[in-house]
Amino acid sequence: MVLLVSGFAATIKANSASVIPRPVRLEMKEGKFLFKPGMAILADSDVAAEGRFFARSLAPALGFTPEVSTSRIGSAPHVEMKLVRSLEKLGDEGYRLDVSPKRILLTAPTAAGIFYGSQTLRQLLPVQIYREAKMEGTEWSVPCLLIEDTPRFKWRGAMLDVSRHFMPKEFVKKYIDLLAIHKMNSFHWHLTDAPGWRIEIKKYPKLTEVGSWRKASAVGPIKWDDWAHQEIDGIPHFGFYTQEDVREIVAYARERHINVVPEIEMPGHSQAAVAAYPELGSLGKPVPVLFNYDHADQFNMDESTIQFLFDVLSEVIELFPSRYIHIGGDEVFPEFWRKSARVQARMKELGVGSVKELQGYFTRRLDEFLTGKGRTLIGWDEILEGGISKSAVVMSWRGEQGGIQAAGAGHDVVMAPSEFTYFNYYQGDSAKEPLTIAPKPGATGWLLPLEKVYGYDPVPAAMAPENAHHVLGAQCQLWTEFVPDQKNAEYMTFPRLSALAEVVWTPKEQKDYPEFLRRLEVHCKRLDVLDVNYRKLAPEPWSRVKE
C-alpha cells in the first residue's frame, strides 16, 4: 500500500514514517533490515564519497564502521548505492530507496540524490543513531519499505547573520549539519553589515582589524524613535573568519551537498567598512562600527569605492565556488547621499537625477562585474528599483510583491518574505519568549509561530501561473540583533526550520500540519540527541490530532 496523509499515523510509533521533510511517496512492506557487524556498503565509484560519509555518520552509535566497497561483495545483507540515469524523472536531487530484509538499494540520477536518500535512511533508524558513542542494547533496524522522493524546489535555504553577533566556526558547521539533515541545500552566510565585518580580505586588512570590533551591543527593546538612546551592554564584541576558516566551511558544506552563498552588504549596511576606511563613506569622516541602530554613513559611489568593492568581491569569488554572490542592496539611506557633496558631484558626473537611479547604476556595475567572472548577482528586492540584467536573481523580503514583480520581468526569485521566513520574529507570547526584535508602535506581523511557517507557499497566489517557474524556492532568515550566542540561535531556528524544510521539499497537496506534528515529536528526539536547544512543542498536539 502507498501511505499518504492518514497512513502515517499507523506507523509513527514504530519510527518508520517520522521522516522530515515528508517523502513524496512511501509504501510500507513486511519485514525489516538489520544493521549489524559484517554488513557493508556497496557504492558506485561516482558515489563512493557519499557511501563513506554515510558509513562515518553511523559508526559512533553502531560501534562499528560499515565497510565501503566499490566492487562486488558477498551475499551478506548490505546497503547498495548506485547511480541510475533512467531515474531522471526524479530530478537532480531525487532518489529511490527500496528496503528489503537482505538489501537496501538506494538509487538516484545524481550524487546529490544519493546523499538525500542516505539522510532519509538515517532518519528511519532509531533516533539514537545520532549519538556520538556506542549505544548498547539498541536494535539497529529499518522497516522494509519503498520510497520515491524528489524536492519541490531547487533552492532550499537558510540565512545566518553573523555580523550582528559573531558565531564561531564550530557552530557554523553544526548549523550546516542540521541543514543537511533537513535536506536543505543553500547556506546564505550574511558576513558583513554595519555592526561588524566578519571575513578576512587580505588586500584590505583594516576591514577585520577595525571593522570586526565594536565597543558594545544593543540590548532591550528597540527605541524606534530615539536611536541615540538605545540601551547598550558596554561589552566589546568581535570576531571574524580567516580565509582558511572560510575554505574549511565551504568544503564542509560541499561534502553535505550544500552551496554556501556569501553576502557582502552594499551600498547600505556598510558602516563597519566605512569605520575601517572612512574615505569610502559618503561624508568622508570617521564613524564607529555600529552598536545601536543610528546609522551614521554608508558607501559613497566614487569610482575608487567601486574598485574597492570589486577587489573585495574578487577575493570572495576565490573563496566561494557558489554561482550566486549576494550583494545585499537593501535599505539604502538616501539622506546620506543627498547631503554628501561628493555623492552629488558624482551624480552630476554620471547624469543621474535621483538616488534610486544612482543605486541602479551601482547595481548594474556589480552585475556586469560578477557576470564577467562567471557568477550571478543576487540581492534583496530593492535591486529591482534601478534596473538589473535578466540574469540577476531577486530575493523577495518585503512581502511577496517584489518576487511577483521580479518573476513577471523574467528574473529568477528566491522567496524570503519577512512575514513567513524571518526567524528573528517571536514564536509565541513575547512575555514568555527571549527578547527579539520588537515591533514599531502599532505594527503587526511580528509573530511567526510554527504553524504559520508550515502554512507558507513559496509560489504566491497572486503570481501569474506562467511565471511560477521563476520561483527557485525559499529560505528562512535569522537576523541576530538579539541573538547573542549559538544556543539562542538554535532556539530561534528550530523547529521552525523543520517546518520550512517540508515547505520547500514536499508537494503542496501532501502537506498536513497535524500529521507533521506527529512526525515532529519523533524528530525533536533527534534534535535532543544532537544537543539542539529548540523551542519545545506545546504539550497538546497528540491529544488534539484526530486519528
C-alpha positions as CSV (number, residue, x, y, z in Angstrom):
1,M,0.0,0.0,0.0
2,V,1.0,3.6,-0.6
3,L,1.0,5.7,2.6
4,L,-0.4,9.2,2.1
5,V,-1.7,11.6,4.7
6,S,-3.7,9.3,7.0
7,G,-1.4,6.3,6.7
8,F,1.5,7.9,8.6
9,A,-0.4,7.7,11.9
10,A,-0.3,3.9,11.8
11,T,3.4,3.8,11.7
12,I,4.6,6.8,13.6
13,K,5.2,5.0,16.9
14,A,7.5,2.5,15.2
15,N,9.5,5.5,13.9
16,S,9.0,4.1,10.3
17,A,7.5,7.2,8.9
18,S,8.8,10.1,11.0
19,V,10.9,11.4,8.2
20,I,11.2,15.2,7.8
21,P,10.7,16.5,5.2
22,R,8.0,14.1,4.3
23,P,8.8,11.9,1.3
24,V,6.7,12.2,-1.8
25,R,5.8,8.5,-1.9
26,L,6.2,5.9,0.8
27,E,5.0,2.3,0.6
28,M,5.4,0.1,3.7
29,K,6.2,-3.6,3.3
30,E,6.7,-6.5,5.6
31,G,9.9,-7.2,7.4
32,K,13.0,-5.2,8.5
33,F,16.6,-4.8,7.6
34,L,19.2,-5.1,10.4
35,F,22.4,-3.1,10.6
36,K,25.0,-5.3,12.3
37,P,28.7,-6.0,12.3
38,G,29.9,-7.5,9.0
39,M,27.5,-5.6,6.8
40,A,28.9,-3.5,4.0
41,I,28.0,-0.6,1.8
42,L,28.5,-1.2,-1.9
43,A,28.8,2.1,-3.7
44,D,29.4,3.1,-7.3
45,S,32.7,4.8,-7.7
46,D,30.8,8.0,-8.6
47,V,29.1,8.0,-5.2
48,A,31.8,6.4,-3.1
49,A,32.2,9.7,-1.2
50,E,28.6,9.6,-0.2
51,G,28.9,6.0,0.9
52,R,31.9,6.8,3.1
53,F,30.1,9.8,4.5
54,F,27.1,7.6,5.4
55,A,29.3,5.0,7.0
56,R,31.1,7.6,9.1
57,S,27.8,9.0,10.3
58,L,26.6,5.6,11.5
59,A,29.8,4.4,13.1
60,P,29.8,6.1,16.5
61,A,26.4,4.9,17.6
62,L,26.7,1.5,15.9
63,G,30.1,0.8,17.4
64,F,31.5,-0.3,14.1
65,T,32.1,1.3,10.7
66,P,30.5,-0.5,7.8
67,E,33.0,-1.3,5.1
68,V,32.5,0.7,1.9
69,S,33.4,-1.1,-1.3
70,T,33.1,-0.1,-5.0
71,S,33.4,-3.8,-6.2
72,R,31.1,-6.7,-5.7
73,I,30.6,-8.1,-2.2
74,G,29.3,-11.3,-0.8
75,S,25.7,-12.3,-0.2
76,A,25.5,-10.9,3.3
77,P,22.9,-8.1,4.0
78,H,24.2,-4.8,2.6
79,V,23.4,-1.3,1.5
80,E,23.9,-0.6,-2.2
81,M,24.2,2.9,-3.6
82,K,24.2,3.4,-7.3
83,L,23.5,6.0,-10.0
84,V,20.7,5.2,-12.3
85,R,20.4,7.7,-15.1
86,S,16.9,6.4,-16.0
87,L,15.6,7.9,-12.8
88,E,15.9,11.4,-14.3
89,K,12.2,11.8,-13.8
90,L,13.1,12.3,-10.1
91,G,15.1,15.4,-11.0
92,D,18.7,16.3,-10.0
93,E,18.1,15.7,-6.3
94,G,15.6,12.9,-6.2
95,Y,16.2,9.3,-5.1
96,R,14.6,5.9,-4.8
97,L,15.0,3.9,-1.6
98,D,14.0,0.2,-1.6
99,V,14.5,-1.6,1.7
100,S,14.2,-5.4,1.9
101,P,15.5,-7.8,4.6
102,K,18.7,-8.7,2.7
103,R,19.4,-5.5,0.9
104,I,18.8,-1.7,1.0
105,L,19.0,-0.4,-2.6
106,L,19.5,3.4,-2.8
107,T,19.4,4.7,-6.4
108,A,19.4,8.2,-7.8
109,P,20.3,10.0,-11.0
110,T,23.0,12.1,-9.2
111,A,25.2,12.0,-6.2
112,A,23.0,14.7,-4.5
113,G,20.1,12.3,-4.7
114,I,22.2,9.5,-3.1
115,F,23.1,11.9,-0.3
116,Y,19.5,12.9,0.4
117,G,18.4,9.3,0.3
118,S,21.0,8.4,2.9
119,Q,19.6,11.2,5.1
120,T,16.2,9.6,4.9
121,L,17.7,6.2,5.7
122,R,19.4,7.6,8.7
123,Q,16.1,9.0,10.0
124,L,14.5,5.6,9.6
125,L,16.9,4.2,12.2
126,P,16.2,4.7,15.9
127,V,16.9,8.2,17.0
128,Q,20.0,7.1,19.0
129,I,21.8,6.7,15.6
130,Y,22.7,10.4,16.0
131,R,24.7,9.7,19.2
132,E,28.5,10.1,19.2
133,A,29.1,7.0,21.3
134,K,28.2,3.3,21.0
135,M,24.7,2.6,22.1
136,E,24.4,-0.8,23.7
137,G,21.2,-2.8,23.5
138,T,19.7,-1.0,20.6
139,E,18.3,-2.9,17.6
140,W,19.6,-1.0,14.6
141,S,16.8,-1.8,12.1
142,V,14.7,0.0,9.5
143,P,11.4,-1.2,8.2
144,C,11.0,-2.7,4.8
145,L,9.6,0.0,2.5
146,L,9.8,1.7,-0.8
147,I,10.3,5.5,-1.1
148,E,10.4,7.6,-4.2
149,D,11.2,11.2,-3.4
150,T,12.2,14.4,-5.0
151,P,12.1,18.1,-3.8
152,R,9.5,20.6,-4.9
153,F,12.1,23.4,-5.2
154,K,15.7,23.6,-6.0
155,W,16.6,26.4,-3.6
156,R,16.0,25.3,-0.1
157,G,17.9,27.7,2.1
158,A,18.7,29.3,5.4
159,M,20.4,32.6,6.1
160,L,22.5,33.1,9.2
161,D,23.6,36.7,10.1
162,V,27.0,36.6,11.8
163,S,27.6,40.3,11.6
164,R,25.3,41.5,14.4
165,H,26.6,38.7,16.6
166,F,29.6,36.6,15.5
167,M,29.1,32.8,15.6
168,P,32.1,30.6,16.0
169,K,33.3,28.3,13.2
170,E,32.2,25.2,15.2
171,F,28.7,26.4,15.4
172,V,28.6,27.3,11.7
173,K,29.5,23.7,11.0
174,K,26.8,22.4,13.4
175,Y,24.3,24.7,11.6
176,I,25.3,23.2,8.3
177,D,24.9,19.7,9.7
178,L,21.4,20.5,10.7
179,L,20.6,21.9,7.3
180,A,21.9,18.7,5.7
181,I,19.7,16.5,8.0
182,H,16.7,18.5,6.7
183,K,17.8,18.2,3.0
184,M,18.4,21.9,2.8
185,N,20.9,22.8,0.1
186,S,21.7,26.5,0.4
187,F,23.5,28.3,3.3
188,H,23.3,32.0,2.9
189,W,26.1,33.5,5.0
190,H,25.5,37.1,5.9
191,L,29.1,38.1,6.5
192,T,29.1,41.9,6.6
193,D,26.9,44.6,7.9
194,A,27.0,47.9,9.8
195,P,27.7,46.1,13.2
196,G,30.6,44.0,12.0
197,W,32.8,42.9,9.1
198,R,33.4,39.1,9.5
199,I,35.5,37.9,6.6
200,E,39.3,38.4,6.1
201,I,40.1,40.4,2.9
202,K,43.9,40.3,2.5
203,K,44.1,43.5,0.4
204,Y,42.3,45.5,3.0
205,P,43.3,44.3,6.5
206,K,41.6,47.1,8.3
207,L,38.3,45.6,7.4
208,T,38.9,43.0,10.2
209,E,41.4,44.9,12.3
210,V,38.9,47.7,12.8
211,G,35.6,46.5,11.3
212,S,35.3,43.3,13.2
213,W,35.2,45.1,16.6
214,R,32.6,47.2,18.3
215,K,32.5,48.6,21.8
216,A,29.0,47.3,22.7
217,S,25.8,45.7,21.6
218,A,22.2,46.9,21.7
219,V,20.0,45.4,24.4
220,G,16.5,46.0,25.5
221,P,13.6,46.8,23.2
222,I,14.4,48.9,20.1
223,K,13.8,52.6,20.6
224,W,12.5,53.2,17.1
225,D,12.2,56.9,17.5
226,D,15.2,57.5,19.7
227,W,18.2,55.6,18.2
228,A,20.8,57.7,20.1
229,H,19.5,56.5,23.5
230,Q,19.2,52.8,22.6
231,E,20.3,50.8,25.6
232,I,23.7,49.0,25.1
233,D,25.5,46.5,27.2
234,G,29.0,48.0,27.3
235,I,30.6,44.7,26.4
236,P,33.1,44.7,23.4
237,H,32.1,42.3,20.6
238,F,34.4,41.0,18.0
239,G,35.3,38.1,15.7
240,F,35.9,37.2,12.1
241,Y,36.7,34.2,9.8
242,T,40.1,33.9,8.3
243,Q,40.2,32.8,4.6
244,E,41.3,29.4,5.8
245,D,38.2,29.2,8.0
246,V,36.1,30.1,5.0
247,R,37.7,27.4,2.9
248,E,37.2,24.9,5.6
249,I,33.5,25.7,6.0
250,V,32.9,25.8,2.2
251,A,34.4,22.3,1.9
252,Y,32.5,21.0,4.9
253,A,29.3,22.2,3.3
254,R,30.1,20.9,-0.1
255,E,30.6,17.4,1.3
256,R,27.0,17.7,2.5
257,H,25.7,19.0,-0.8
258,I,25.1,22.5,0.5
259,N,26.1,25.6,-1.5
260,V,27.4,28.5,0.6
261,V,26.2,31.8,-0.7
262,P,28.2,34.7,0.7
263,E,26.7,38.1,1.2
264,I,28.8,41.3,1.2
265,E,26.3,44.1,2.0
266,M,26.5,47.2,-0.2
267,P,26.0,50.0,-0.7
268,G,24.0,50.4,2.5
269,H,24.6,48.5,5.8
270,S,28.3,49.3,5.3
271,Q,29.3,51.3,8.3
272,A,31.8,48.7,9.6
273,A,33.7,49.0,6.3
274,V,33.5,52.8,6.4
275,A,34.7,52.7,10.0
276,A,37.8,50.9,8.7
277,Y,38.3,53.1,5.7
278,P,36.5,56.5,6.2
279,E,37.3,57.6,2.6
280,L,34.7,55.0,1.4
281,G,31.9,56.9,3.1
282,S,29.5,59.5,1.8
283,L,30.6,62.0,4.4
284,G,34.3,61.2,4.4
285,K,34.7,61.3,8.1
286,P,35.4,58.7,10.8
287,V,32.4,56.7,12.1
288,P,32.3,53.9,14.7
289,V,31.3,50.3,14.0
290,L,27.6,50.4,14.6
291,F,26.4,49.3,18.1
292,N,22.9,50.6,18.0
293,Y,20.5,51.4,15.1
294,D,21.6,55.0,14.5
295,H,23.3,54.6,11.1
296,A,26.0,57.3,10.5
297,D,27.1,56.7,7.0
298,Q,27.3,54.3,4.0
299,F,29.4,53.7,0.9
300,N,29.8,56.6,-1.5
301,M,29.7,56.0,-5.2
302,D,33.2,57.2,-6.2
303,E,34.9,55.1,-8.8
304,S,37.6,54.3,-6.2
305,T,34.9,52.9,-3.9
306,I,33.5,50.8,-6.7
307,Q,37.0,49.5,-7.4
308,F,37.4,48.7,-3.7
309,L,34.3,46.6,-3.8
310,F,35.5,44.8,-7.0
311,D,38.7,44.0,-5.1
312,V,36.7,42.6,-2.2
313,L,34.5,40.6,-4.5
314,S,37.5,39.2,-6.3
315,E,38.8,37.7,-3.1
316,V,35.3,36.4,-2.2
317,I,35.0,34.7,-5.5
318,E,38.2,32.9,-5.0
319,L,36.9,31.5,-1.7
320,F,33.4,30.6,-2.7
321,P,32.6,28.4,-5.7
322,S,28.9,29.4,-5.5
323,R,27.4,30.5,-8.7
324,Y,25.4,33.1,-6.7
325,I,27.1,36.1,-5.0
326,H,24.8,38.2,-2.8
327,I,25.4,41.9,-2.8
328,G,22.6,43.0,-0.3
329,G,21.2,46.1,-1.9
330,D,18.5,46.7,0.8
331,E,17.7,49.7,3.0
332,V,20.0,52.3,1.4
333,F,19.6,55.5,3.3
334,P,19.0,58.3,0.7
335,E,19.8,61.1,3.1
336,F,23.4,60.2,3.3
337,W,23.8,60.6,-0.5
338,R,21.6,63.7,-0.6
339,K,23.7,65.6,1.9
340,S,27.0,64.5,0.6
341,A,28.7,67.0,-1.7
342,R,30.9,64.2,-3.2
343,V,28.0,62.0,-4.0
344,Q,26.0,64.9,-5.5
345,A,29.0,65.7,-7.7
346,R,29.2,62.0,-8.7
347,M,25.5,62.0,-9.7
348,K,26.1,65.1,-11.8
349,E,29.1,63.4,-13.4
350,L,27.0,60.3,-14.2
351,G,24.0,62.3,-15.3
352,V,21.6,60.6,-12.8
353,G,18.9,62.6,-11.2
354,S,17.9,60.6,-8.2
355,V,19.5,58.4,-5.5
356,K,17.4,55.5,-6.8
357,E,19.0,55.9,-10.2
358,L,22.4,56.1,-8.6
359,Q,21.8,52.8,-6.8
360,G,20.6,51.3,-10.1
361,Y,23.8,52.4,-11.8
362,F,25.9,50.9,-8.9
363,T,23.9,47.6,-9.0
364,R,24.4,47.3,-12.8
365,R,28.2,47.8,-12.4
366,L,28.3,45.0,-9.9
367,D,26.1,42.8,-12.1
368,E,28.5,43.4,-15.1
369,F,31.5,42.6,-12.9
370,L,30.1,39.4,-11.5
371,T,28.8,38.2,-14.8
372,G,32.2,38.8,-16.3
373,K,33.6,36.5,-13.6
374,G,31.1,33.8,-14.4
375,R,28.9,34.4,-11.4
376,T,25.3,35.5,-10.9
377,L,24.3,38.5,-8.8
378,I,21.6,38.0,-6.2
379,G,20.2,40.7,-4.0
380,W,17.3,41.8,-1.8
381,D,14.3,43.0,-3.8
382,E,15.3,46.7,-3.7
383,I,17.8,45.9,-6.5
384,L,14.7,45.9,-8.9
385,E,14.3,49.6,-8.4
386,G,17.2,50.7,-10.6
387,G,17.1,48.1,-13.4
388,I,19.2,44.9,-13.5
389,S,20.0,42.4,-16.1
390,K,17.7,39.4,-16.7
391,S,20.3,37.1,-15.2
392,A,20.2,38.7,-11.8
393,V,18.2,36.9,-9.1
394,V,15.9,38.7,-6.7
395,M,15.4,37.7,-3.0
396,S,12.0,39.0,-2.0
397,W,11.9,40.0,1.6
398,R,9.5,43.0,1.8
399,G,6.5,40.7,1.3
400,E,5.8,38.7,-1.9
401,Q,5.3,41.7,-4.3
402,G,8.9,42.0,-5.1
403,G,9.1,38.4,-6.1
404,I,5.9,38.7,-8.2
405,Q,7.3,41.7,-9.9
406,A,10.7,40.1,-10.5
407,A,9.2,36.9,-11.9
408,G,7.0,39.0,-14.2
409,A,10.1,40.7,-15.5
410,G,11.8,37.4,-16.2
411,H,14.0,37.2,-13.1
412,D,14.5,34.1,-11.1
413,V,13.3,34.6,-7.5
414,V,14.0,33.3,-4.0
415,M,11.1,33.9,-1.7
416,A,12.1,35.2,1.7
417,P,9.1,37.4,2.9
418,S,9.6,38.6,6.4
419,E,6.1,37.6,7.4
420,F,6.7,33.9,6.9
421,T,10.5,33.4,7.0
422,Y,12.1,35.8,9.5
423,F,13.1,33.6,12.3
424,N,14.1,36.5,14.5
425,Y,10.4,37.2,15.0
426,Y,8.7,35.9,18.1
427,Q,7.4,32.3,18.1
428,G,4.7,32.9,20.8
429,D,3.7,35.3,23.6
430,S,6.6,37.8,23.7
431,A,6.3,38.0,27.5
432,K,7.4,34.3,27.6
433,E,10.0,34.3,24.8
434,P,13.6,35.5,24.7
435,L,13.8,39.2,23.7
436,T,14.0,39.7,20.0
437,I,13.3,42.5,17.5
438,A,10.4,44.5,18.8
439,P,7.6,46.0,16.7
440,K,7.3,49.6,15.9
441,P,4.3,51.1,17.8
442,G,1.1,49.8,16.2
443,A,2.9,47.4,13.9
444,T,1.6,43.9,13.2
445,G,3.0,40.8,11.7
446,W,6.0,40.3,14.1
447,L,4.7,36.9,15.4
448,L,5.8,33.8,13.4
449,P,4.6,30.6,15.1
450,L,5.4,27.1,13.8
451,E,2.1,26.7,12.1
452,K,2.4,29.9,10.1
453,V,5.8,28.8,8.8
454,Y,4.4,25.4,7.8
455,G,1.4,27.0,6.0
456,Y,3.6,29.1,3.7
457,D,3.6,28.5,0.0
458,P,6.6,30.0,-1.9
459,V,4.5,30.4,-5.1
460,P,2.3,33.4,-4.3
461,A,-1.4,33.1,-5.2
462,A,-1.2,36.4,-7.0
463,M,1.7,35.3,-9.2
464,A,0.7,34.6,-12.8
465,P,0.9,30.8,-13.4
466,E,3.2,31.2,-16.4
467,N,5.8,32.9,-14.1
468,A,5.8,30.3,-11.3
469,H,8.8,28.5,-12.8
470,H,10.9,31.5,-11.9
471,V,10.5,30.7,-8.2
472,L,13.7,28.8,-7.3
473,G,12.5,28.2,-3.8
474,A,12.5,29.9,-0.4
475,Q,14.7,30.3,2.6
476,C,14.5,31.4,6.3
477,Q,16.4,34.4,7.7
478,L,17.9,34.6,11.2
479,W,18.9,38.2,11.9
480,T,20.9,38.3,15.1
481,E,20.3,41.7,16.7
482,F,19.1,40.0,19.9
483,V,20.6,36.5,19.3
484,P,23.9,36.7,21.2
485,D,25.0,33.1,21.1
486,Q,24.5,29.8,19.4
487,K,22.0,28.3,21.9
488,N,19.8,31.3,21.4
489,A,20.3,30.9,17.6
490,E,19.2,27.3,17.8
491,Y,16.1,28.3,19.8
492,M,15.0,30.8,17.3
493,T,15.7,28.4,14.3
494,F,14.2,25.1,15.5
495,P,11.8,23.6,15.0
496,R,10.6,26.3,12.6
497,L,13.3,25.2,10.1
498,S,11.9,21.7,10.2
499,A,8.6,23.2,9.1
500,L,10.3,25.2,6.3
501,A,12.2,22.1,5.1
502,E,8.9,20.5,4.4
503,V,7.5,23.6,2.7
504,V,10.3,23.6,0.2
505,W,10.6,19.8,-0.3
506,T,7.2,18.2,-0.1
507,P,4.4,18.7,-2.7
508,K,1.9,21.4,-1.6
509,E,-1.0,19.0,-1.8
510,Q,0.7,16.5,0.6
511,K,1.3,18.9,3.4
512,D,-0.8,18.3,6.5
513,Y,0.0,20.2,9.7
514,P,-1.5,17.8,12.3
515,E,0.3,14.9,10.7
516,F,3.5,16.9,10.5
517,L,3.3,17.5,14.3
518,R,3.1,13.7,14.8
519,R,6.4,13.2,12.9
520,L,7.9,16.3,14.6
521,E,7.5,14.8,18.0
522,V,9.9,12.0,17.0
523,H,12.1,14.4,15.1
524,C,12.5,16.5,18.2
525,K,14.0,13.5,19.9
526,R,16.7,13.6,17.2
527,L,17.3,17.3,18.0
528,D,17.6,16.3,21.7
529,V,20.3,13.8,20.8
530,L,22.1,16.4,18.7
531,D,22.0,18.9,21.6
532,V,19.9,21.4,19.8
533,N,18.2,24.0,22.0
534,Y,15.0,24.0,20.1
535,R,11.7,25.6,21.2
536,K,9.7,22.8,22.9
537,L,6.5,21.8,21.3
538,A,3.2,22.6,23.1
539,P,2.0,19.5,25.1
540,E,-1.3,19.1,23.3
541,P,-0.5,18.1,19.6
542,W,-1.2,14.4,20.1
543,S,-4.4,15.0,22.0
544,R,-5.7,17.5,19.5
545,V,-5.0,15.5,16.4
546,K,-7.7,13.2,15.1
547,E,-6.6,9.7,14.2
